[in-house]
Each structure stands twice: as C-alpha cells, then as structure tokens.
Amino acid sequence: MQSKFDHRSFKAFCGTLKEKRDGIAHGEEVLIQNVSDCIAWHDPAVELLDALVDTTMDVAVSH
C-alpha cells in the first residue's frame, strides 16, 4: 500500500523525536525541567498520528 502521507511536513518534528528516542534507548539521562516541556510535544505528536491514521484509512478504503 502506498499512502499520500506528507512526511515532509513532519520531518523536523520526527527528527527531534528520533533524537529524544535514541537518547532514551541508549540509556542517556533525560531530564524534564517543566511539565510544559512535555506539553509542547503533545499537539505535534497528535497531529502526526492523526495524519498517519487518515492517510492509511484513505488508502485502505480505496483498495
């Protein structure tokens, strides 16, 4: 299946998310200074997941 997911619109967010994930996966100490640090990730993460779901469902319905 090929979808029309526009990965370019999420490239910067995914790059930053990967860096954070890699640090955690490799045992680096990750400190959260404020809850607002986490809240800032909420909307972009939900937008990414919504876009993935929407494009996947569009392709699945059309096939």
PDBQT receptor file of N, H, CA, C and O in Angstrom, charges set to zero:
ATOM      1  N   MET A   1       0.830  -1.174   0.000  1.00  0.00    +0.000 N 
ATOM      2  CA  MET A   1       0.000   0.000   0.000  1.00  0.00    +0.000 C 
ATOM      3  C   MET A   1       0.880   1.245   0.000  1.00  0.00    +0.000 C 
ATOM      4  O   MET A   1       1.867   1.329   0.730  1.00  0.00    +0.000 OA
ATOM      5  N   GLN A   2       0.507   2.185  -0.814  1.00  0.00    +0.000 N 
ATOM      6  H   GLN A   2      -0.295   2.117  -1.407  1.00  0.00    +0.000 HD
ATOM      7  CA  GLN A   2       1.182   3.476  -0.782  1.00  0.00    +0.000 C 
ATOM      8  C   GLN A   2       0.175   4.518  -0.340  1.00  0.00    +0.000 C 
ATOM      9  O   GLN A   2      -0.969   4.532  -0.793  1.00  0.00    +0.000 OA
ATOM     10  N   SER A   3       0.615   5.385   0.548  1.00  0.00    +0.000 N 
ATOM     11  H   SER A   3       1.544   5.374   0.916  1.00  0.00    +0.000 HD
ATOM     12  CA  SER A   3      -0.277   6.446   1.001  1.00  0.00    +0.000 C 
ATOM     13  C   SER A   3       0.278   7.789   0.550  1.00  0.00    +0.000 C 
ATOM     14  O   SER A   3       1.419   7.895   0.100  1.00  0.00    +0.000 OA
ATOM     15  N   LYS A   4      -0.540   8.785   0.680  1.00  0.00    +0.000 N 
ATOM     16  H   LYS A   4      -1.467   8.699   1.045  1.00  0.00    +0.000 HD
ATOM     17  CA  LYS A   4      -0.136  10.140   0.313  1.00  0.00    +0.000 C 
ATOM     18  C   LYS A   4       0.294  10.918   1.546  1.00  0.00    +0.000 C 
ATOM     19  O   LYS A   4       0.184  12.143   1.585  1.00  0.00    +0.000 OA
ATOM     20  N   PHE A   5       0.783  10.207   2.547  1.00  0.00    +0.000 N 
ATOM     21  H   PHE A   5       0.872   9.211   2.515  1.00  0.00    +0.000 HD
ATOM     22  CA  PHE A   5       1.245  10.861   3.769  1.00  0.00    +0.000 C 
ATOM     23  C   PHE A   5       2.375  11.823   3.430  1.00  0.00    +0.000 C 
ATOM     24  O   PHE A   5       3.369  11.434   2.817  1.00  0.00    +0.000 OA
ATOM     25  N   ASP A   6       2.219  13.063   3.827  1.00  0.00    +0.000 N 
ATOM     26  H   ASP A   6       1.411  13.378   4.325  1.00  0.00    +0.000 HD
ATOM     27  CA  ASP A   6       3.210  14.101   3.536  1.00  0.00    +0.000 C 
ATOM     28  C   ASP A   6       4.263  14.138   4.641  1.00  0.00    +0.000 C 
ATOM     29  O   ASP A   6       4.169  14.927   5.581  1.00  0.00    +0.000 OA
ATOM     30  N   HIS A   7       5.251  13.282   4.513  1.00  0.00    +0.000 N 
ATOM     31  H   HIS A   7       5.327  12.641   3.749  1.00  0.00    +0.000 HD
ATOM     32  CA  HIS A   7       6.280  13.189   5.549  1.00  0.00    +0.000 C 
ATOM     33  C   HIS A   7       7.094  14.467   5.682  1.00  0.00    +0.000 C 
ATOM     34  O   HIS A   7       7.653  14.739   6.744  1.00  0.00    +0.000 OA
ATOM     35  N   ARG A   8       7.167  15.256   4.606  1.00  0.00    +0.000 N 
ATOM     36  H   ARG A   8       6.713  15.034   3.743  1.00  0.00    +0.000 HD
ATOM     37  CA  ARG A   8       7.951  16.493   4.664  1.00  0.00    +0.000 C 
ATOM     38  C   ARG A   8       7.400  17.471   5.695  1.00  0.00    +0.000 C 
ATOM     39  O   ARG A   8       8.157  18.219   6.312  1.00  0.00    +0.000 OA
ATOM     40  N   SER A   9       6.082  17.465   5.881  1.00  0.00    +0.000 N 
ATOM     41  H   SER A   9       5.467  16.857   5.379  1.00  0.00    +0.000 HD
ATOM     42  CA  SER A   9       5.504  18.406   6.833  1.00  0.00    +0.000 C 
ATOM     43  C   SER A   9       5.817  18.028   8.282  1.00  0.00    +0.000 C 
ATOM     44  O   SER A   9       5.651  18.845   9.188  1.00  0.00    +0.000 OA
ATOM     45  N   PHE A  10       6.268  16.796   8.499  1.00  0.00    +0.000 N 
ATOM     46  H   PHE A  10       6.404  16.133   7.763  1.00  0.00    +0.000 HD
ATOM     47  CA  PHE A  10       6.595  16.339   9.854  1.00  0.00    +0.000 C 
ATOM     48  C   PHE A  10       8.082  16.040  10.022  1.00  0.00    +0.000 C 
ATOM     49  O   PHE A  10       8.497  15.519  11.057  1.00  0.00    +0.000 OA
ATOM     50  N   LYS A  11       8.880  16.364   9.015  1.00  0.00    +0.000 N 
ATOM     51  H   LYS A  11       8.542  16.786   8.174  1.00  0.00    +0.000 HD
ATOM     52  CA  LYS A  11      10.300  15.994   9.029  1.00  0.00    +0.000 C 
ATOM     53  C   LYS A  11      11.047  16.553  10.243  1.00  0.00    +0.000 C 
ATOM     54  O   LYS A  11      11.780  15.817  10.903  1.00  0.00    +0.000 OA
ATOM     55  N   ALA A  12      10.875  17.825  10.541  1.00  0.00    +0.000 N 
ATOM     56  H   ALA A  12      10.280  18.423  10.004  1.00  0.00    +0.000 HD
ATOM     57  CA  ALA A  12      11.591  18.430  11.674  1.00  0.00    +0.000 C 
ATOM     58  C   ALA A  12      11.150  17.812  12.990  1.00  0.00    +0.000 C 
ATOM     59  O   ALA A  12      11.980  17.494  13.841  1.00  0.00    +0.000 OA
ATOM     60  N   PHE A  13       9.845  17.641  13.159  1.00  0.00    +0.000 N 
ATOM     61  H   PHE A  13       9.170  17.900  12.468  1.00  0.00    +0.000 HD
ATOM     62  CA  PHE A  13       9.335  17.052  14.392  1.00  0.00    +0.000 C 
ATOM     63  C   PHE A  13       9.852  15.624  14.556  1.00  0.00    +0.000 C 
ATOM     64  O   PHE A  13      10.298  15.243  15.638  1.00  0.00    +0.000 OA
ATOM     65  N   CYS A  14       9.793  14.841  13.485  1.00  0.00    +0.000 N 
ATOM     66  H   CYS A  14       9.431  15.151  12.606  1.00  0.00    +0.000 HD
ATOM     67  CA  CYS A  14      10.251  13.442  13.574  1.00  0.00    +0.000 C 
ATOM     68  C   CYS A  14      11.745  13.356  13.847  1.00  0.00    +0.000 C 
ATOM     69  O   CYS A  14      12.192  12.460  14.563  1.00  0.00    +0.000 OA
ATOM     70  N   GLY A  15      12.518  14.274  13.287  1.00  0.00    +0.000 N 
ATOM     71  H   GLY A  15      12.155  15.002  12.706  1.00  0.00    +0.000 HD
ATOM     72  CA  GLY A  15      13.949  14.283  13.549  1.00  0.00    +0.000 C 
ATOM     73  C   GLY A  15      14.250  14.533  15.017  1.00  0.00    +0.000 C 
ATOM     74  O   GLY A  15      15.093  13.865  15.615  1.00  0.00    +0.000 OA
ATOM     75  N   THR A  16      13.553  15.501  15.586  1.00  0.00    +0.000 N 
ATOM     76  H   THR A  16      12.868  16.044  15.100  1.00  0.00    +0.000 HD
ATOM     77  CA  THR A  16      13.735  15.808  17.005  1.00  0.00    +0.000 C 
ATOM     78  C   THR A  16      13.239  14.659  17.874  1.00  0.00    +0.000 C 
ATOM     79  O   THR A  16      13.871  14.302  18.868  1.00  0.00    +0.000 OA
ATOM     80  N   LEU A  17      12.109  14.088  17.494  1.00  0.00    +0.000 N 
ATOM     81  H   LEU A  17      11.596  14.379  16.686  1.00  0.00    +0.000 HD
ATOM     82  CA  LEU A  17      11.555  12.956  18.239  1.00  0.00    +0.000 C 
ATOM     83  C   LEU A  17      12.513  11.771  18.217  1.00  0.00    +0.000 C 
ATOM     84  O   LEU A  17      12.681  11.090  19.229  1.00  0.00    +0.000 OA
ATOM     85  N   LYS A  18      13.142  11.521  17.068  1.00  0.00    +0.000 N 
ATOM     86  H   LYS A  18      13.006  12.074  16.246  1.00  0.00    +0.000 HD
ATOM     87  CA  LYS A  18      14.110  10.424  16.954  1.00  0.00    +0.000 C 
ATOM     88  C   LYS A  18      15.318  10.665  17.862  1.00  0.00    +0.000 C 
ATOM     89  O   LYS A  18      15.806   9.735  18.504  1.00  0.00    +0.000 OA
ATOM     90  N   GLU A  19      15.797  11.894  17.917  1.00  0.00    +0.000 N 
ATOM     91  H   GLU A  19      15.401  12.650  17.396  1.00  0.00    +0.000 HD
ATOM     92  CA  GLU A  19      16.930  12.206  18.797  1.00  0.00    +0.000 C 
ATOM     93  C   GLU A  19      16.579  11.934  20.257  1.00  0.00    +0.000 C 
ATOM     94  O   GLU A  19      17.386  11.373  20.998  1.00  0.00    +0.000 OA
ATOM     95  N   LYS A  20      15.385  12.327  20.667  1.00  0.00    +0.000 N 
ATOM     96  H   LYS A  20      14.730  12.783  20.066  1.00  0.00    +0.000 HD
ATOM     97  CA  LYS A  20      14.936  12.076  22.043  1.00  0.00    +0.000 C 
ATOM     98  C   LYS A  20      14.822  10.573  22.289  1.00  0.00    +0.000 C 
ATOM     99  O   LYS A  20      15.262  10.075  23.325  1.00  0.00    +0.000 OA
ATOM    100  N   ARG A  21      14.231   9.852  21.335  1.00  0.00    +0.000 N 
ATOM    101  H   ARG A  21      13.873  10.257  20.493  1.00  0.00    +0.000 HD
ATOM    102  CA  ARG A  21      14.053   8.415  21.477  1.00  0.00    +0.000 C 
ATOM    103  C   ARG A  21      15.394   7.706  21.558  1.00  0.00    +0.000 C 
ATOM    104  O   ARG A  21      15.577   6.802  22.374  1.00  0.00    +0.000 OA
ATOM    105  N   ASP A  22      16.332   8.115  20.711  1.00  0.00    +0.000 N 
ATOM    106  H   ASP A  22      16.183   8.849  20.048  1.00  0.00    +0.000 HD
ATOM    107  CA  ASP A  22      17.659   7.490  20.715  1.00  0.00    +0.000 C 
ATOM    108  C   ASP A  22      18.355   7.686  22.057  1.00  0.00    +0.000 C 
ATOM    109  O   ASP A  22      18.994   6.770  22.574  1.00  0.00    +0.000 OA
ATOM    110  N   GLY A  23      18.227   8.886  22.615  1.00  0.00    +0.000 N 
ATOM    111  H   GLY A  23      17.708   9.630  22.195  1.00  0.00    +0.000 HD
ATOM    112  CA  GLY A  23      18.844   9.152  23.918  1.00  0.00    +0.000 C 
ATOM    113  C   GLY A  23      18.283   8.249  24.998  1.00  0.00    +0.000 C 
ATOM    114  O   GLY A  23      19.024   7.711  25.820  1.00  0.00    +0.000 OA
ATOM    115  N   ILE A  24      16.972   8.086  24.990  1.00  0.00    +0.000 N 
ATOM    116  H   ILE A  24      16.370   8.523  24.322  1.00  0.00    +0.000 HD
ATOM    117  CA  ILE A  24      16.325   7.219  25.982  1.00  0.00    +0.000 C 
ATOM    118  C   ILE A  24      16.726   5.760  25.742  1.00  0.00    +0.000 C 
ATOM    119  O   ILE A  24      17.052   5.039  26.685  1.00  0.00    +0.000 OA
ATOM    120  N   ALA A  25      16.698   5.333  24.478  1.00  0.00    +0.000 N 
ATOM    121  H   ALA A  25      16.433   5.919  23.713  1.00  0.00    +0.000 HD
ATOM    122  CA  ALA A  25      17.016   3.937  24.146  1.00  0.00    +0.000 C 
ATOM    123  C   ALA A  25      18.454   3.565  24.481  1.00  0.00    +0.000 C 
ATOM    124  O   ALA A  25      18.741   2.405  24.774  1.00  0.00    +0.000 OA
ATOM    125  N   HIS A  26      19.352   4.533  24.440  1.00  0.00    +0.000 N 
ATOM    126  H   HIS A  26      19.118   5.475  24.202  1.00  0.00    +0.000 HD
ATOM    127  CA  HIS A  26      20.763   4.259  24.712  1.00  0.00    +0.000 C 
ATOM    128  C   HIS A  26      21.153   4.588  26.148  1.00  0.00    +0.000 C 
ATOM    129  O   HIS A  26      22.335   4.659  26.484  1.00  0.00    +0.000 OA
ATOM    130  N   GLY A  27      20.150   4.785  26.979  1.00  0.00    +0.000 N 
ATOM    131  H   GLY A  27      19.190   4.728  26.706  1.00  0.00    +0.000 HD
ATOM    132  CA  GLY A  27      20.400   4.946  28.404  1.00  0.00    +0.000 C 
ATOM    133  C   GLY A  27      20.896   6.305  28.847  1.00  0.00    +0.000 C 
ATOM    134  O   GLY A  27      21.391   6.457  29.964  1.00  0.00    +0.000 OA
ATOM    135  N   GLU A  28      20.766   7.298  27.972  1.00  0.00    +0.000 N 
ATOM    136  H   GLU A  28      20.364   7.175  27.065  1.00  0.00    +0.000 HD
ATOM    137  CA  GLU A  28      21.177   8.628  28.384  1.00  0.00    +0.000 C 
ATOM    138  C   GLU A  28      20.161   9.174  29.385  1.00  0.00    +0.000 C 
ATOM    139  O   GLU A  28      18.967   8.885  29.308  1.00  0.00    +0.000 OA
ATOM    140  N   GLU A  29      20.652   9.946  30.298  1.00  0.00    +0.000 N 
ATOM    141  H   GLU A  29      21.622  10.181  30.362  1.00  0.00    +0.000 HD
ATOM    142  CA  GLU A  29      19.767  10.546  31.288  1.00  0.00    +0.000 C 
ATOM    143  C   GLU A  29      19.002  11.687  30.622  1.00  0.00    +0.000 C 
ATOM    144  O   GLU A  29      19.596  12.636  30.110  1.00  0.00    +0.000 OA
ATOM    145  N   VAL A  30      17.703  11.579  30.639  1.00  0.00    +0.000 N 
ATOM    146  H   VAL A  30      17.221  10.808  31.055  1.00  0.00    +0.000 HD
ATOM    147  CA  VAL A  30      16.856  12.604  30.037  1.00  0.00    +0.000 C 
ATOM    148  C   VAL A  30      16.065  13.263  31.153  1.00  0.00    +0.000 C 
ATOM    149  O   VAL A  30      15.279  12.615  31.846  1.00  0.00    +0.000 OA
ATOM    150  N   LEU A  31      16.281  14.538  31.312  1.00  0.00    +0.000 N 
ATOM    151  H   LEU A  31      16.919  15.064  30.749  1.00  0.00    +0.000 HD
ATOM    152  CA  LEU A  31      15.601  15.267  32.376  1.00  0.00    +0.000 C 
ATOM    153  C   LEU A  31      14.523  16.169  31.799  1.00  0.00    +0.000 C 
ATOM    154  O   LEU A  31      14.715  16.821  30.773  1.00  0.00    +0.000 OA
ATOM    155  N   ILE A  32      13.411  16.189  32.466  1.00  0.00    +0.000 N 
ATOM    156  H   ILE A  32      13.255  15.659  33.300  1.00  0.00    +0.000 HD
ATOM    157  CA  ILE A  32      12.325  17.090  32.114  1.00  0.00    +0.000 C 
ATOM    158  C   ILE A  32      12.334  18.210  33.143  1.00  0.00    +0.000 C 
ATOM    159  O   ILE A  32      12.147  17.974  34.337  1.00  0.00    +0.000 OA
ATOM    160  N   GLN A  33      12.550  19.414  32.676  1.00  0.00    +0.000 N 
ATOM    161  H   GLN A  33      12.703  19.606  31.706  1.00  0.00    +0.000 HD
ATOM    162  CA  GLN A  33      12.619  20.559  33.580  1.00  0.00    +0.000 C 
ATOM    163  C   GLN A  33      11.235  21.018  34.018  1.00  0.00    +0.000 C 
ATOM    164  O   GLN A  33      11.020  21.333  35.189  1.00  0.00    +0.000 OA
ATOM    165  N   ASN A  34      10.305  21.055  33.081  1.00  0.00    +0.000 N 
ATOM    166  H   ASN A  34      10.480  20.800  32.130  1.00  0.00    +0.000 HD
ATOM    167  CA  ASN A  34       8.960  21.529  33.347  1.00  0.00    +0.000 C 
ATOM    168  C   ASN A  34       7.949  20.641  32.650  1.00  0.00    +0.000 C 
ATOM    169  O   ASN A  34       8.256  20.011  31.638  1.00  0.00    +0.000 OA
ATOM    170  N   VAL A  35       6.760  20.593  33.185  1.00  0.00    +0.000 N 
ATOM    171  H   VAL A  35       6.511  21.105  34.007  1.00  0.00    +0.000 HD
ATOM    172  CA  VAL A  35       5.682  19.870  32.508  1.00  0.00    +0.000 C 
ATOM    173  C   VAL A  35       5.438  20.486  31.142  1.00  0.00    +0.000 C 
ATOM    174  O   VAL A  35       5.059  19.787  30.202  1.00  0.00    +0.000 OA
ATOM    175  N   SER A  36       5.654  21.790  31.027  1.00  0.00    +0.000 N 
ATOM    176  H   SER A  36       5.962  22.357  31.790  1.00  0.00    +0.000 HD
ATOM    177  CA  SER A  36       5.441  22.461  29.739  1.00  0.00    +0.000 C 
ATOM    178  C   SER A  36       6.365  21.905  28.652  1.00  0.00    +0.000 C 
ATOM    179  O   SER A  36       6.039  21.986  27.468  1.00  0.00    +0.000 OA
ATOM    180  N   ASP A  37       7.516  21.340  29.040  1.00  0.00    +0.000 N 
ATOM    181  H   ASP A  37       7.781  21.273  30.002  1.00  0.00    +0.000 HD
ATOM    182  CA  ASP A  37       8.390  20.691  28.063  1.00  0.00    +0.000 C 
ATOM    183  C   ASP A  37       7.675  19.518  27.397  1.00  0.00    +0.000 C 
ATOM    184  O   ASP A  37       7.826  19.294  26.196  1.00  0.00    +0.000 OA
ATOM    185  N   CYS A  38       6.911  18.786  28.165  1.00  0.00    +0.000 N 
ATOM    186  H   CYS A  38       6.788  18.969  29.140  1.00  0.00    +0.000 HD
ATOM    187  CA  CYS A  38       6.170  17.646  27.630  1.00  0.00    +0.000 C 
ATOM    188  C   CYS A  38       4.927  18.096  26.867  1.00  0.00    +0.000 C 
ATOM    189  O   CYS A  38       4.581  17.525  25.833  1.00  0.00    +0.000 OA
ATOM    190  N   ILE A  39       4.275  19.106  27.380  1.00  0.00    +0.000 N 
ATOM    191  H   ILE A  39       4.557  19.569  28.220  1.00  0.00    +0.000 HD
ATOM    192  CA  ILE A  39       3.056  19.599  26.744  1.00  0.00    +0.000 C 
ATOM    193  C   ILE A  39       3.359  20.106  25.336  1.00  0.00    +0.000 C 
ATOM    194  O   ILE A  39       2.533  19.965  24.434  1.00  0.00    +0.000 OA
ATOM    195  N   ALA A  40       4.515  20.682  25.148  1.00  0.00    +0.000 N 
ATOM    196  H   ALA A  40       5.186  20.797  25.881  1.00  0.00    +0.000 HD
ATOM    197  CA  ALA A  40       4.890  21.185  23.825  1.00  0.00    +0.000 C 
ATOM    198  C   ALA A  40       4.935  20.075  22.782  1.00  0.00    +0.000 C 
ATOM    199  O   ALA A  40       4.780  20.352  21.593  1.00  0.00    +0.000 OA
ATOM    200  N   TRP A  41       5.141  18.838  23.191  1.00  0.00    +0.000 N 
ATOM    201  H   TRP A  41       5.267  18.613  24.157  1.00  0.00    +0.000 HD
ATOM    202  CA  TRP A  41       5.195  17.700  22.274  1.00  0.00    +0.000 C 
ATOM    203  C   TRP A  41       3.815  17.135  21.968  1.00  0.00    +0.000 C 
ATOM    204  O   TRP A  41       3.650  16.400  20.994  1.00  0.00    +0.000 OA
ATOM    205  N   HIS A  42       2.840  17.462  22.772  1.00  0.00    +0.000 N 
ATOM    206  H   HIS A  42       2.973  18.059  23.563  1.00  0.00    +0.000 HD
ATOM    207  CA  HIS A  42       1.512  16.851  22.654  1.00  0.00    +0.000 C 
ATOM    208  C   HIS A  42       0.847  17.120  21.304  1.00  0.00    +0.000 C 
ATOM    209  O   HIS A  42       0.514  16.177  20.587  1.00  0.00    +0.000 OA
ATOM    210  N   ASP A  43       0.655  18.365  20.956  1.00  0.00    +0.000 N 
ATOM    211  H   ASP A  43       0.926  19.131  21.539  1.00  0.00    +0.000 HD
ATOM    212  CA  ASP A  43      -0.058  18.692  19.721  1.00  0.00    +0.000 C 
ATOM    213  C   ASP A  43       0.646  18.174  18.462  1.00  0.00    +0.000 C 
ATOM    214  O   ASP A  43      -0.012  17.580  17.608  1.00  0.00    +0.000 OA
ATOM    215  N   PRO A  44       1.955  18.376  18.319  1.00  0.00    +0.000 N 
ATOM    216  CA  PRO A  44       2.615  17.836  17.128  1.00  0.00    +0.000 C 
ATOM    217  C   PRO A  44       2.529  16.307  17.044  1.00  0.00    +0.000 C 
ATOM    218  O   PRO A  44       2.388  15.755  15.953  1.00  0.00    +0.000 OA
ATOM    219  N   ALA A  45       2.612  15.627  18.184  1.00  0.00    +0.000 N 
ATOM    220  H   ALA A  45       2.727  16.076  19.071  1.00  0.00    +0.000 HD
ATOM    221  CA  ALA A  45       2.521  14.163  18.174  1.00  0.00    +0.000 C 
ATOM    222  C   ALA A  45       1.125  13.708  17.761  1.00  0.00    +0.000 C 
ATOM    223  O   ALA A  45       0.985  12.761  16.987  1.00  0.00    +0.000 OA
ATOM    224  N   VAL A  46       0.106  14.369  18.265  1.00  0.00    +0.000 N 
ATOM    225  H   VAL A  46       0.219  15.138  18.893  1.00  0.00    +0.000 HD
ATOM    226  CA  VAL A  46      -1.265  14.017  17.898  1.00  0.00    +0.000 C 
ATOM    227  C   VAL A  46      -1.507  14.317  16.422  1.00  0.00    +0.000 C 
ATOM    228  O   VAL A  46      -2.165  13.534  15.737  1.00  0.00    +0.000 OA
ATOM    229  N   GLU A  47      -0.989  15.432  15.923  1.00  0.00    +0.000 N 
ATOM    230  H   GLU A  47      -0.455  16.068  16.479  1.00  0.00    +0.000 HD
ATOM    231  CA  GLU A  47      -1.136  15.762  14.500  1.00  0.00    +0.000 C 
ATOM    232  C   GLU A  47      -0.479  14.699  13.622  1.00  0.00    +0.000 C 
ATOM    233  O   GLU A  47      -1.048  14.295  12.608  1.00  0.00    +0.000 OA
ATOM    234  N   LEU A  48       0.698  14.251  14.000  1.00  0.00    +0.000 N 
ATOM    235  H   LEU A  48       1.161  14.580  14.823  1.00  0.00    +0.000 HD
ATOM    236  CA  LEU A  48       1.398  13.206  13.258  1.00  0.00    +0.000 C 
ATOM    237  C   LEU A  48       0.585  11.919  13.239  1.00  0.00    +0.000 C 
ATOM    238  O   LEU A  48       0.397  11.314  12.184  1.00  0.00    +0.000 OA
ATOM    239  N   LEU A  49       0.109  11.503  14.395  1.00  0.00    +0.000 N 
ATOM    240  H   LEU A  49       0.262  11.994  15.253  1.00  0.00    +0.000 HD
ATOM    241  CA  LEU A  49      -0.673  10.267  14.475  1.00  0.00    +0.000 C 
ATOM    242  C   LEU A  49      -1.978  10.383  13.699  1.00  0.00    +0.000 C 
ATOM    243  O   LEU A  49      -2.374   9.440  13.013  1.00  0.00    +0.000 OA
ATOM    244  N   ASP A  50      -2.649  11.522  13.797  1.00  0.00    +0.000 N 
ATOM    245  H   ASP A  50      -2.328  12.288  14.354  1.00  0.00    +0.000 HD
ATOM    246  CA  ASP A  50      -3.887  11.731  13.041  1.00  0.00    +0.000 C 
ATOM    247  C   ASP A  50      -3.648  11.666  11.543  1.00  0.00    +0.000 C 
ATOM    248  O   ASP A  50      -4.431  11.061  10.811  1.00  0.00    +0.000 OA
ATOM    249  N   ALA A  51      -2.570  12.286  11.086  1.00  0.00    +0.000 N 
ATOM    250  H   ALA A  51      -1.934  12.778  11.681  1.00  0.00    +0.000 HD
ATOM    251  CA  ALA A  51      -2.249  12.269   9.654  1.00  0.00    +0.000 C 
ATOM    252  C   ALA A  51      -1.943  10.850   9.181  1.00  0.00    +0.000 C 
ATOM    253  O   ALA A  51      -2.366  10.455   8.095  1.00  0.00    +0.000 OA
ATOM    254  N   LEU A  52      -1.214  10.086   9.986  1.00  0.00    +0.000 N 
ATOM    255  H   LEU A  52      -0.870  10.407  10.868  1.00  0.00    +0.000 HD
ATOM    256  CA  LEU A  52      -0.922   8.694   9.627  1.00  0.00    +0.000 C 
ATOM    257  C   LEU A  52      -2.198   7.861   9.538  1.00  0.00    +0.000 C 
ATOM    258  O   LEU A  52      -2.375   7.077   8.606  1.00  0.00    +0.000 OA
ATOM    259  N   VAL A  53      -3.075   8.037  10.507  1.00  0.00    +0.000 N 
ATOM    260  H   VAL A  53      -2.932   8.674  11.265  1.00  0.00    +0.000 HD
ATOM    261  CA  VAL A  53      -4.341   7.296  10.511  1.00  0.00    +0.000 C 
ATOM    262  C   VAL A  53      -5.181   7.691   9.303  1.00  0.00    +0.000 C 
ATOM    263  O   VAL A  53      -5.700   6.824   8.601  1.00  0.00    +0.000 OA
ATOM    264  N   ASP A  54      -5.318   8.980   9.057  1.00  0.00    +0.000 N 
ATOM    265  H   ASP A  54      -4.895   9.684   9.627  1.00  0.00    +0.000 HD
ATOM    266  CA  ASP A  54      -6.144   9.450   7.947  1.00  0.00    +0.000 C 
ATOM    267  C   ASP A  54      -5.673   8.933   6.607  1.00  0.00    +0.000 C 
ATOM    268  O   ASP A  54      -6.471   8.441   5.810  1.00  0.00    +0.000 OA
ATOM    269  N   THR A  55      -4.350   9.043   6.348  1.00  0.00    +0.000 N 
ATOM    270  H   THR A  55      -3.701   9.443   6.996  1.00  0.00    +0.000 HD
ATOM    271  CA  THR A  55      -3.841   8.593   5.047  1.00  0.00    +0.000 C 
ATOM    272  C   THR A  55      -3.913   7.074   4.919  1.00  0.00    +0.000 C 
ATOM    273  O   THR A  55      -4.178   6.556   3.834  1.00  0.00    +0.000 OA
ATOM    274  N   THR A  56      -3.682   6.367   6.001  1.00  0.00    +0.000 N 
ATOM    275  H   THR A  56      -3.467   6.787   6.882  1.00  0.00    +0.000 HD
ATOM    276  CA  THR A  56      -3.791   4.896   5.967  1.00  0.00    +0.000 C 
ATOM    277  C   THR A  56      -5.216   4.467   5.712  1.00  0.00    +0.000 C 
ATOM    278  O   THR A  56      -5.456   3.563   4.911  1.00  0.00    +0.000 OA
ATOM    279  N   MET A  57      -6.170   5.097   6.379  1.00  0.00    +0.000 N 
ATOM    280  H   MET A  57      -5.975   5.831   7.030  1.00  0.00    +0.000 HD
ATOM    281  CA  MET A  57      -7.580   4.760   6.187  1.00  0.00    +0.000 C 
ATOM    282  C   MET A  57      -8.034   5.117   4.769  1.00  0.00    +0.000 C 
ATOM    283  O   MET A  57      -8.800   4.366   4.166  1.00  0.00    +0.000 OA
ATOM    284  N   ASP A  58      -7.583   6.234   4.235  1.00  0.00    +0.000 N 
ATOM    285  H   ASP A  58      -6.961   6.845   4.725  1.00  0.00    +0.000 HD
ATOM    286  CA  ASP A  58      -7.941   6.615   2.866  1.00  0.00    +0.000 C 
ATOM    287  C   ASP A  58      -7.494   5.561   1.873  1.00  0.00    +0.000 C 
ATOM    288  O   ASP A  58      -8.252   5.186   0.979  1.00  0.00    +0.000 OA
ATOM    289  N   VAL A  59      -6.268   5.081   2.022  1.00  0.00    +0.000 N 
ATOM    290  H   VAL A  59      -5.652   5.386   2.748  1.00  0.00    +0.000 HD
ATOM    291  CA  VAL A  59      -5.748   4.065   1.123  1.00  0.00    +0.000 C 
ATOM    292  C   VAL A  59      -6.502   2.742   1.313  1.00  0.00    +0.000 C 
ATOM    293  O   VAL A  59      -6.850   2.082   0.334  1.00  0.00    +0.000 OA
ATOM    294  N   ALA A  60      -6.747   2.363   2.544  1.00  0.00    +0.000 N 
ATOM    295  H   ALA A  60      -6.464   2.899   3.339  1.00  0.00    +0.000 HD
ATOM    296  CA  ALA A  60      -7.440   1.105   2.817  1.00  0.00    +0.000 C 
ATOM    297  C   ALA A  60      -8.852   1.114   2.252  1.00  0.00    +0.000 C 
ATOM    298  O   ALA A  60      -9.306   0.108   1.708  1.00  0.00    +0.000 OA
ATOM    299  N   VAL A  61      -9.541   2.221   2.372  1.00  0.00    +0.000 N 
ATOM    300  H   VAL A  61      -9.172   3.038   2.814  1.00  0.00    +0.000 HD
ATOM    301  CA  VAL A  61     -10.916   2.308   1.871  1.00  0.00    +0.000 C 
ATOM    302  C   VAL A  61     -10.950   2.292   0.349  1.00  0.00    +0.000 C 
ATOM    303  O   VAL A  61     -11.876   1.747  -0.251  1.00  0.00    +0.000 OA
ATOM    304  N   SER A  62      -9.934   2.894  -0.278  1.00  0.00    +0.000 N 
ATOM    305  H   SER A  62      -9.181   3.337   0.209  1.00  0.00    +0.000 HD
ATOM    306  CA  SER A  62      -9.932   2.973  -1.739  1.00  0.00    +0.000 C 
ATOM    307  C   SER A  62      -9.428   1.694  -2.418  1.00  0.00    +0.000 C 
ATOM    308  O   SER A  62      -9.454   1.595  -3.645  1.00  0.00    +0.000 OA
ATOM    309  N   HIS A  63      -8.979   0.735  -1.645  1.00  0.00    +0.000 N 
ATOM    310  H   HIS A  63      -8.958   0.815  -0.648  1.00  0.00    +0.000 HD
ATOM    311  CA  HIS A  63      -8.484  -0.517  -2.255  1.00  0.00    +0.000 C 
ATOM    312  C   HIS A  63      -9.383  -1.634  -1.869  1.00  0.00    +0.000 C 
ATOM    313  O   HIS A  63      -9.157  -2.775  -2.269  1.00  0.00    +0.000 OA
TER     314      HIS A  63
